[in-house]
Amino acid sequence: MKFNHNTRSLLCLIAAWLFILPAFGQIKSTQLKKHISFLSKDKLLGRETGTSGAQKSADYIEKHFKKYGLVPKGTQGYRQAFTAKITRVKNLTPERQAENIIGFLDNGAKYTIVIGAHYDHLGQGHIGGSKDSLGLGKIHNGADDNASGVAGLLELARHYSSNKIKEAYNILFIGFCAEELGLLGSKYFTENPTIPLPTIHWMLNMDMIGRYQPENGLAIIGYGTSSLFPKIFEGIHSDIKFFTSKDGNGGSDQTSFYRKNIPVLFFHTGGHPDYHMPTDDEHLIDYEAMMSILKIEIEVLDNSMKQPKMDFQWTN
């Protein structure tokens, strides 16, 4: 087949475009849907800490960490076991066994970025926290809270582990448990770290990134926790609206790292009527917006790898 000059030029442009296609093209909405669909199934009974549903979720995360070739970085393989205490509800067993799931992408670097998300949820409402006054005994699937964050965690793990470029920083991926009981998994990790805390460049947390609302936009909290974040965000644009907030504290696991003088960012699409309700189900997830959020995160992560070890700033 013969090509005219214009056709050849077009083909060259297409080839060049494919060659320079950003690495975030590897993120797949089909993978995100697969993860959220599994984690928010009724058979997991809402992933309450200390139940078989939470254990199956932990197994699922570990399976994918193994698949992606991450190095086990728990205290027993990928697992970091701890005891979670329930304090807000009487007449329940006060202690539950829980596990953080930890995988390490070793790039031979001096410093490490931590990426985290919590995999537990409210179960059937018995541990407290449900916003449904009649919801006791109903399964709270937590598709947004926080199956969406775990799906993002797993996709970033797949992305960076399959990246042929050796990054300038190591990456530690953590699935936290017992967040709904008071950030207990992240608190335990930061009190019993499996890598030295001074070697952490910064920490990225994802909690509820599945229900983007155009009128509100994506919140990126923790922008003020390092003087380098403004430089890291230079030139980052997106097809979704996002805004930054300085404060390092917040109602999720990045707070545990912030309190240890580690820079943090917390990605969150905000509350909605299904928050902590039995109606937080998979069919309500906005996968296209999740793709855009993960693209922003990859740009932020990649830009942060061009910077020296980040300083820390208190924001309050």
C-alpha positions, -999 to 999 in steps of 0.1 A, spaced: 0 0 0 13 34 -9 9 65 13 9 101 2 30 127 20 1 139 42 -7 103 53 29 96 61 31 128 81 0 118 100 13 83 108 46 98 120 27 121 143 6 92 157 38 71 163 54 100 181 23 106 202 23 69 212 59 71 221 55 100 244 21 89 257 22 97 295 26 67 317 -7 74 334 -23 59 303 -17 25 320 -44 33 346 -75 13 336 -111 19 346 -118 -18 342 -93 -25 369 -108 1 392 -143 -14 387 -130 -50 393 -115 -40 426 -145 -19 439 -169 -46 427 -151 -72 448 -146 -51 479 -182 -39 480 -199 -72 475 -226 -82 500 -207 -114 508 -180 -93 525 -206 -80 549 -192 -45 550 -156 -53 558 -159 -47 595 -126 -50 614 -120 -84 629 -145 -102 606 -141 -126 577 -151 -98 553 -121 -77 564 -99 -108 562 -110 -115 526 -103 -79 517 -68 -82 533 -62 -114 513 -73 -96 481 -49 -67 486 -20 -92 495 -28 -112 464 -23 -82 441 8 -70 459 23 -104 452 11 -103 416 28 -69 411 61 -81 426 61 -59 456 85 -69 484 67 -79 517 73 -52 543 51 -62 572 62 -80 603 50 -114 589 53 -112 551 29 -85 539 10 -85 572 14 -62 602 -9 -75 628 -22 -54 657 -51 -53 682 -79 -28 674 -100 -16 704 -137 -7 701 -145 21 725 -176 38 712 -201 9 715 -208 -11 746 -217 -48 748 -193 -56 719 -160 -76 722 -137 -47 730 -107 -60 710 -104 -72 674 -75 -86 656 -65 -65 625 -38 -63 599 -22 -37 578 -11 -50 544 23 -36 533 42 -40 500 74 -22 490 86 -12 456 124 -11 461 141 12 437 173 12 457 167 48 468 175 64 501 140 77 506 105 64 502 70 77 493 41 61 512 8 56 494 -21 44 516 -58 37 518 -80 19 544 -99 -12 535 -122 -16 565 -157 -3 567 -187 -3 591 -199 -39 586 -236 -41 595 -236 -10 616 -229 -27 650 -196 -10 656 -212 25 653 -207 52 628 -237 45 606 -257 76 596 -289 54 591 -309 54 623 -326 22 611 -294 7 595 -284 -16 623 -281 -51 607 -280 -38 572 -248 -43 552 -228 -11 547 -208 -20 515 -187 12 515 -180 13 478 -168 49 480 -157 45 517 -132 32 511 -132 6 484 -126 34 460 -94 44 478 -81 8 478 -88 5 441 -67 36 436 -40 21 458 -39 -11 438 -39 7 404 -10 29 415 8 -2 427 3 -18 393 13 13 375 46 19 392 56 -18 395 51 -22 357 69 11 349 101 3 331 117 35 345 135 31 378 121 59 399 142 82 421 123 71 452 111 38 467 73 35 472 56 18 502 20 8 496 -2 2 526 -37 -10 530 -48 2 565 -73 -16 587 -94 -2 615 -95 34 602 -132 35 610 -124 28 647 -102 59 650 -73 57 624 -60 27 644 -41 10 615 -22 41 605 -15 50 641 -1 16 647 21 18 617 35 52 626 42 39 661 57 6 648 70 15 614 85 -12 592 108 14 575 124 43 594 101 73 596 129 98 588 133 81 554 98 89 543 97 116 516 59 122 520 27 103 523 -3 102 499 -37 90 513 -68 82 493 -102 80 512 -134 83 492 -123 92 457 -153 76 439 -181 102 440 -168 133 423 -192 162 424 -185 189 398 -201 216 420 -176 208 448 -145 194 430 -118 172 443 -102 183 477 -65 179 480 -57 184 517 -22 189 532 -8 213 506 7 234 534 26 205 550 58 211 529 72 242 513 78 221 481 42 213 473 36 246 454 65 237 432 53 202 427 18 213 416 32 238 391 17 231 356 -7 204 368 -41 207 351 -70 184 348 -104 179 332 -119 179 367 -120 207 392 -97 204 422 -86 227 450 -59 225 476 -62 230 514 -32 237 537 -42 217 568 -25 184 574 -51 172 599 -83 155 587 -105 126 593 -84 100 577 -50 81 578 -27 109 566 -33 125 600 -12 98 617 17 106 594 13 144 598 15 140 635 49 124 630 62 154 611 58 139 576 44 159 547 10 146 535 -16 149 509 -52 136 513 -73 131 481 -111 132 488 -142 138 467 -163 149 497 -194 137 516 -227 127 500 -261 114 511 -248 78 510 -218 84 533 -218 58 561 -252 45 548 -262 11 536 -267 27 501 -230 34 495 -229 9 466 -207 3 435 -232 14 408 -229 50 421 -191 52 415 -179 77 389 -150 58 372 -142 84 346 -136 110 374 -115 84 393 -93 80 363 -88 118 363 -80 118 400 -54 91 396 -38 110 367 -34 140 390 -19 119 416 6 104 392 17 138 381 21 149 417 40 117 426 63 121 395 69 157 402 78 150 438 104 125 427 122 153 410 126 171 443 151 166 472 139 151 505 109 172 514 108 195 544 79 195 568 56 223 580 30 224 607 -2 240 594 -19 248 627 
